[in-house]
Amino acid sequence: MRRWVTGVALGVVTALAATGCTRPAGIDGDLVDDWASMAVPTVFTPDDGVCHGQPQEVGYLSAYAPVDCAEPHRAETLHVGAFTETAGARPPTVGSKAMRTAYSECDRQARTTLGGDWRAARIGLTVVLPSPRAWTGGARWFRCDVHELRALDTPVPVRRTASLAGELDGSSALRHGCFNARTEGDEVIEMVAVGCTKRHRAEFVGLWQAPKSSWSELLAKPERVHRGCRSTIARYAKVPDDGNLQYRVGTIFYHPSEGEWRSGNRSVQCFLWISNRTLTRSVKGAGTRALPIN
């Protein structure tokens, strides 16, 4: 039907031109000068401050269905940034300069919005990129999404019905606290969270910033990480950071994933560990009486 109408209109114009008919009053003869100009095409950019039913790593437009954060969801966009120096044919890859820049911005924005470091809590961070097709079409955004995680050893997003903004401003059930470590030899099988007034043998003491190195070097030098975590314990418990510290307490650490490490995350989660007795309160600021030399 539309094609037929267009054909008739063109036929009428042709006939008028061929016969040289006089234009009616009020007609200037220019068929397009009074048409509204077409809008410049815009590239889709997602919103921040919204939540999503499922977490994503690639932000396909067809799957974009944000919800209010009071509704059930498993991911929340805290910030949307833009790549400014990327002209590649495809979205940035893990470990690239552009990806490290985006990860750093997301990390900074997440800590600001949450009110504390997300790595000190059951919270995960994902940098969501446009699809390759959207990138080809000019999309240069990246989303900074956060998720509440089920457990330290089960880092899967759980469903919630409230925003994470401000969650770490004060005390929070999501903050890492005390644990009982299930071990086999020198390997930690699982860290089971318990209240610090319950019997326990491990406690989260903070983050150690590892020096810049390759992923393989990190794995090859665990003793360097243990030394870093012992210094973190000393600051947390207010005990001397000296050669006797290794006789006061043991250490457990969780390092970032390879992808996070290559994208610039150097924060190692440090835990103190007591192998020969149990605790029933936090050792934060407790000094040498809480951590005597064994």
C-alpha positions as CSV (number, residue, x, y, z in Angstrom):
1,M,0.0,0.0,0.0
2,R,2.8,2.5,0.9
3,R,4.6,1.8,-2.3
4,W,1.4,2.4,-4.3
5,V,0.8,5.7,-2.7
6,T,4.3,6.8,-3.4
7,G,4.0,5.8,-7.0
8,V,0.8,7.9,-7.4
9,A,2.4,10.9,-5.8
10,L,5.4,10.7,-8.2
11,G,3.1,10.3,-11.1
12,V,1.2,13.5,-10.2
13,V,4.4,15.4,-9.9
14,T,5.6,14.1,-13.2
15,A,2.4,15.1,-14.9
16,L,2.5,18.6,-13.5
17,A,6.0,19.1,-14.7
18,A,5.3,17.7,-18.2
19,T,2.2,19.8,-18.8
20,G,3.6,23.0,-17.4
21,C,0.5,23.6,-15.3
22,T,0.4,26.8,-13.3
23,R,1.0,26.3,-9.6
24,P,-2.0,27.1,-7.4
25,A,-1.7,30.0,-5.0
26,G,0.3,29.4,-1.9
27,I,2.5,26.7,-3.5
28,D,6.2,27.6,-4.0
29,G,7.1,24.5,-6.1
30,D,9.8,23.3,-3.7
31,L,8.6,20.0,-2.3
32,V,11.2,19.6,0.5
33,D,12.1,23.0,1.9
34,D,9.3,23.0,4.5
35,W,10.0,19.5,5.8
36,A,11.5,19.1,9.2
37,S,15.1,18.1,9.2
38,M,15.8,14.5,10.2
39,A,17.3,14.1,13.7
40,V,20.9,13.0,14.0
41,P,21.0,9.3,14.9
42,T,22.1,8.8,18.5
43,V,23.9,5.8,20.0
44,F,22.2,4.0,22.9
45,T,23.8,4.6,26.3
46,P,22.5,2.7,29.3
47,D,21.4,4.5,32.5
48,D,23.0,4.4,35.9
49,G,21.1,4.1,39.2
50,V,19.1,1.2,37.8
51,C,19.0,-2.6,38.5
52,H,18.8,-5.7,36.4
53,G,17.2,-9.1,36.8
54,Q,20.4,-10.9,35.8
55,P,24.1,-9.9,35.7
56,Q,25.8,-9.4,32.3
57,E,29.3,-9.1,31.0
58,V,28.2,-7.9,27.6
59,G,25.4,-5.3,27.4
60,Y,23.3,-6.5,24.5
61,L,20.6,-4.0,23.7
62,S,18.1,-6.8,23.2
63,A,18.6,-7.9,26.8
64,Y,18.5,-4.5,28.3
65,A,15.5,-4.4,30.7
66,P,16.3,-2.3,33.7
67,V,14.1,-2.4,36.8
68,D,13.7,-0.2,39.9
69,C,16.1,-1.4,42.6
70,A,13.2,-2.0,44.9
71,E,12.2,-4.8,42.6
72,P,13.9,-8.2,42.7
73,H,17.3,-8.0,40.9
74,R,20.8,-9.5,40.8
75,A,22.8,-6.6,39.5
76,E,22.9,-2.8,39.9
77,T,24.5,-0.2,37.7
78,L,26.3,2.4,39.9
79,H,28.0,4.3,37.1
80,V,28.2,4.5,33.3
81,G,31.5,5.8,31.9
82,A,32.9,6.3,28.4
83,F,36.0,5.2,26.6
84,T,37.7,8.3,25.2
85,E,40.9,7.0,23.6
86,T,39.7,3.8,22.0
87,A,39.5,3.5,18.2
88,G,39.7,-0.3,17.8
89,A,37.4,-2.3,15.7
90,R,36.2,-4.3,18.7
91,P,35.5,-3.7,22.4
92,P,38.6,-3.6,24.7
93,T,40.0,-7.0,25.9
94,V,41.0,-8.0,29.4
95,G,44.3,-6.6,30.3
96,S,44.3,-3.8,27.6
97,K,45.1,-0.2,28.6
98,A,41.5,0.8,27.9
99,M,40.1,-2.0,30.1
100,R,42.4,-1.1,32.9
101,T,41.3,2.5,32.7
102,A,37.6,1.4,32.8
103,Y,38.2,-1.0,35.7
104,S,39.9,1.7,37.7
105,E,37.1,4.1,37.2
106,C,34.5,1.5,38.1
107,D,36.5,0.6,41.2
108,R,36.7,4.2,42.3
109,Q,33.0,4.9,41.6
110,A,31.9,1.7,43.4
111,R,33.9,2.5,46.5
112,T,32.5,6.0,46.6
113,T,28.8,5.0,46.1
114,L,29.0,2.0,48.4
115,G,30.7,3.9,51.2
116,G,33.6,1.5,51.4
117,D,35.7,-1.0,49.6
118,W,33.6,-3.6,47.9
119,R,36.4,-6.2,48.3
120,A,36.0,-6.0,52.1
121,A,32.4,-7.3,51.7
122,R,30.3,-9.9,49.8
123,I,30.1,-7.6,46.8
124,G,31.3,-8.2,43.3
125,L,32.2,-5.7,40.6
126,T,31.7,-6.3,36.8
127,V,32.7,-4.0,34.0
128,V,30.0,-4.4,31.3
129,L,30.9,-3.6,27.7
130,P,28.8,-3.0,24.6
131,S,28.3,-5.9,22.2
132,P,30.7,-6.0,19.2
133,R,27.8,-4.9,16.9
134,A,27.0,-1.9,19.1
135,W,30.7,-1.0,19.3
136,T,30.9,-1.1,15.5
137,G,27.9,1.3,15.5
138,G,29.7,3.8,17.7
139,A,28.9,2.7,21.3
140,R,31.8,3.6,23.6
141,W,30.2,3.3,27.0
142,F,31.0,0.9,29.9
143,R,28.8,0.0,32.8
144,C,30.0,-0.4,36.4
145,D,27.7,-3.1,37.9
146,V,27.8,-4.5,41.4
147,H,26.2,-7.6,42.9
148,E,25.7,-9.1,46.4
149,L,27.5,-12.4,46.5
150,R,26.3,-15.5,48.2
151,A,29.5,-16.3,50.1
152,L,33.3,-15.8,50.0
153,D,33.7,-19.2,48.3
154,T,30.5,-19.0,46.3
155,P,30.8,-15.7,44.4
156,V,27.4,-16.0,42.6
157,P,25.0,-13.0,42.6
158,V,22.0,-13.4,44.8
159,R,18.6,-11.7,44.4
160,R,17.9,-8.6,46.5
161,T,15.3,-5.9,46.6
162,A,17.2,-2.8,47.7
163,S,20.0,-0.7,46.2
164,L,23.6,-1.3,47.4
165,A,24.3,2.4,47.5
166,G,25.6,3.4,50.9
167,E,25.6,-0.2,52.1
168,L,29.2,0.0,53.5
169,D,28.8,3.5,55.1
170,G,28.6,1.8,58.5
171,S,28.1,-1.7,59.9
172,S,26.7,-4.1,57.3
173,A,25.9,-7.8,57.2
174,L,27.7,-7.9,53.9
175,R,31.1,-7.0,55.4
176,H,33.5,-9.8,55.9
177,G,34.0,-10.7,59.6
178,C,34.9,-14.0,61.3
179,F,35.1,-17.4,59.8
180,N,35.9,-21.1,60.4
181,A,38.3,-22.4,57.8
182,R,37.8,-25.9,56.4
183,T,41.3,-27.0,55.4
184,E,43.0,-30.0,53.8
185,G,46.7,-29.8,54.4
186,D,47.8,-26.4,53.3
187,E,44.7,-25.8,51.2
188,V,41.6,-23.9,52.3
189,I,38.5,-25.7,51.1
190,E,35.9,-23.3,52.4
191,M,35.7,-20.3,54.7
192,V,32.4,-20.5,56.6
193,A,31.2,-17.2,57.9
194,V,30.2,-17.0,61.6
195,G,29.5,-14.2,64.1
196,C,32.6,-13.0,65.9
197,T,31.1,-13.9,69.3
198,K,30.8,-17.5,68.1
199,R,33.7,-19.9,68.2
200,H,36.0,-19.3,65.3
201,R,39.6,-19.4,64.1
202,A,39.8,-16.9,61.3
203,E,39.0,-13.3,60.8
204,F,39.1,-10.9,57.9
205,V,41.7,-8.2,58.6
206,G,41.8,-6.0,55.5
207,L,43.3,-5.7,52.1
208,W,47.0,-5.8,51.0
209,Q,47.9,-4.0,47.9
210,A,50.3,-6.3,45.9
211,P,53.0,-4.7,43.8
212,K,52.6,-4.6,40.0
213,S,53.7,-8.0,38.6
214,S,52.5,-10.6,36.2
215,W,49.8,-13.1,37.1
216,S,52.3,-16.0,37.0
217,E,54.7,-14.1,39.4
218,L,51.9,-13.6,41.9
219,L,51.2,-17.3,41.9
220,A,54.9,-18.2,42.1
221,K,55.5,-16.1,45.2
222,P,52.9,-16.8,47.8
223,E,55.3,-16.1,50.7
224,R,55.4,-12.5,49.6
225,V,51.6,-12.3,49.9
226,H,51.7,-13.9,53.3
227,R,54.2,-11.3,54.5
228,G,52.0,-8.6,53.2
229,C,49.0,-10.0,55.0
230,R,51.0,-10.3,58.2
231,S,51.7,-6.6,58.0
232,T,47.9,-6.1,57.5
233,I,47.2,-8.2,60.6
234,A,49.7,-6.2,62.6
235,R,47.9,-2.9,61.8
236,Y,44.5,-4.5,62.4
237,A,45.2,-6.1,65.7
238,K,47.7,-3.5,67.0
239,V,50.6,-5.9,67.4
240,P,54.3,-5.4,66.5
241,D,55.1,-6.0,62.8
242,D,58.3,-7.9,63.4
243,G,59.8,-11.3,63.1
244,N,57.7,-12.7,65.9
245,L,54.5,-12.0,64.2
246,Q,54.6,-15.3,62.3
247,Y,54.7,-17.1,65.7
248,R,51.6,-15.3,66.9
249,V,49.2,-16.0,64.0
250,G,48.9,-17.7,60.6
251,T,47.5,-16.1,57.4
252,I,45.0,-17.0,54.7
253,F,44.7,-14.9,51.6
254,Y,42.3,-14.7,48.6
255,H,43.8,-13.1,45.5
256,P,41.9,-11.6,42.6
257,S,41.0,-13.7,39.6
258,E,43.3,-13.6,36.6
259,G,41.0,-11.3,34.7
260,E,40.7,-8.9,37.6
261,W,44.5,-8.9,38.1
262,R,45.2,-8.2,34.4
263,S,42.6,-5.4,34.5
264,G,44.5,-3.7,37.4
265,N,43.0,-5.2,40.6
266,R,45.9,-5.7,43.0
267,S,43.9,-6.0,46.3
268,V,44.5,-9.2,48.2
269,Q,41.9,-10.2,50.9
270,C,43.8,-11.1,54.1
271,F,42.6,-13.2,57.0
272,L,44.3,-14.1,60.3
273,W,44.2,-17.8,61.2
274,I,44.6,-19.5,64.6
275,S,45.4,-23.2,64.3
276,N,45.7,-24.2,67.9
277,R,42.8,-22.5,69.7
278,T,39.5,-20.8,69.1
279,L,38.4,-17.2,69.5
280,T,35.0,-15.8,70.6
281,R,35.6,-12.2,69.8
282,S,37.3,-10.0,67.2
283,V,41.0,-9.3,67.6
284,K,40.7,-5.8,66.1
285,G,42.8,-3.6,68.2
286,A,43.2,-6.3,70.9
287,G,47.0,-6.2,70.9
288,T,49.4,-8.9,72.0
289,R,47.2,-10.4,74.7
290,A,44.8,-11.6,72.0
291,L,47.7,-12.8,69.8
292,P,50.5,-14.1,72.1
293,I,53.6,-15.7,70.8
294,N,53.2,-19.5,70.5
